[in-house]
Amino acid sequence: MRTVREYFTSGRVRKLQFAFVLLMLFPFLFCPTVIATRLPGKIGRINDYANVLRVGDHSELEDKLTELANLEMGLTILISLNDPYNNPDRYGFEVSRKWGLSNDPNEGLIVFVKEDDCWKASFSLSGQLTGSFSGEVSYGEFQNEIRSKVESGEVRDAVLESVNTLYALQFRSGSTEANNGESSEKGYLLYFVVGGALLLVIVVFLVIREARLHCPKCGSRMKVTGAGPGRREKYCPRCGYYERE
């Protein structure tokens, strides 16, 4: 009868042990995405894991994104050097799901990620943000402009432009409406001033004209005969005063 030691050191058992270890290591050896799906954590509205932004950029962008969020137009930015899926859209989808953004219709995400030696951008904006694009700038043109900057290596500029563009679409339109309102009020005031001045001129003219029709001696209203320069005659039927213009 074999001992326990002889049993576990036999060739057949060793083969089974090797097969078991290989089976356990299979996901890690042949499916590298299993261990590479560690997704970054959310820091705030700005998540710069590549350190492409300057110190002053963070506070400025955070303030603008907070104002957008107050309008129920939330936006989060992720800048990363690692994409475990080698697919920026898939990466953005998984990050959005992990951060709980995909469950909120008022939240959006823009991902800037380095794929090998080239930067890529992925957009997942809310309906409120995409609906704010007008005829001047379309959503497609906005994406193409940002992607062009990213692929040329101007990642910081692309991040700043993406936030500033979306911010301006909301608050510039509001300021434009306010300016239009102020212009309308100023226009109405100008109309009143000009109209009042014109009315005053007409009144003064009528008063002078009326005064000239009264007799300088007795004050009675004179009668006018004739027409044209040198033929207009006025005379007072009360005192007989007469004059020719």
FENRAJO-V744812 format. One record per backbone hydrogen bond with DSSP energy under -0.5 kcal/mol. CO is the residue of the C=O (numbers start at 1). NH is the residue of the N-H. If there is no record, write none. Layout:
BEGIN
CO,NH + CO,NH
END
This chain:
BEGIN
3,7 + 4,8 + 5,9 + 7,10 + 10,14 + 11,15 + 12,16 + 13,17 + 14,18 + 15,19 + 16,20 + 17,21 + 18,22 + 19,23 + 20,24 + 21,25 + 22,26 + 25,29 + 26,30 + 27,31 + 31,34 + 32,35 + 32,36 + 37,39 + 45,47 + 45,77 + 46,48 + 47,49 + 47,79 + 54,58 + 55,58 + 55,59 + 56,60 + 57,61 + 58,62 + 59,63 + 60,64 + 61,65 + 62,66 + 63,67 + 64,68 + 65,69 + 66,70 + 67,71 + 68,71 + 68,73 + 69,72 + 74,108 + 76,110 + 77,47 + 78,80 + 78,112 + 79,49 + 80,114 + 82,84 + 83,86 + 87,91 + 88,92 + 89,93 + 90,94 + 91,95 + 92,96 + 93,97 + 94,98 + 95,99 + 96,101 + 96,102 + 97,100 + 101,104 + 103,105 + 104,107 + 105,127 + 106,74 + 108,76 + 109,124 + 110,78 + 111,113 + 111,122 + 112,80 + 113,115 + 113,120 + 114,116 + 115,118 + 118,115 + 120,113 + 122,111 + 124,109 + 126,130 + 127,131 + 129,132 + 130,133 + 138,142 + 139,143 + 140,144 + 141,145 + 142,146 + 143,147 + 144,148 + 145,149 + 146,150 + 147,151 + 148,152 + 149,154 + 150,153 + 153,155 + 154,158 + 155,159 + 156,160 + 157,161 + 158,162 + 159,163 + 160,164 + 161,165 + 162,166 + 163,167 + 164,168 + 165,169 + 166,170 + 167,170 + 167,171 + 168,172 + 168,173 + 170,174 + 171,175 + 172,176 + 173,177 + 174,178 + 175,179 + 176,180 + 177,181 + 178,182 + 179,183 + 180,184 + 181,185 + 182,186 + 183,187 + 184,188 + 185,189 + 186,190 + 187,191 + 188,192 + 189,193 + 190,194 + 191,195 + 192,196 + 193,197 + 194,198 + 195,199 + 196,200 + 197,201 + 198,202 + 199,203 + 200,204 + 201,205 + 202,206 + 203,207 + 204,208 + 205,209 + 206,210 + 207,211 + 208,212 + 209,213 + 210,213 + 211,214 + 213,222 + 215,219 + 220,215 + 223,235 + 225,233 + 228,231 + 228,232 + 231,233 + 232,245 + 233,225 + 234,243 + 235,223 + 235,237 + 236,240 + 241,236 + 243,234 + 245,230
END
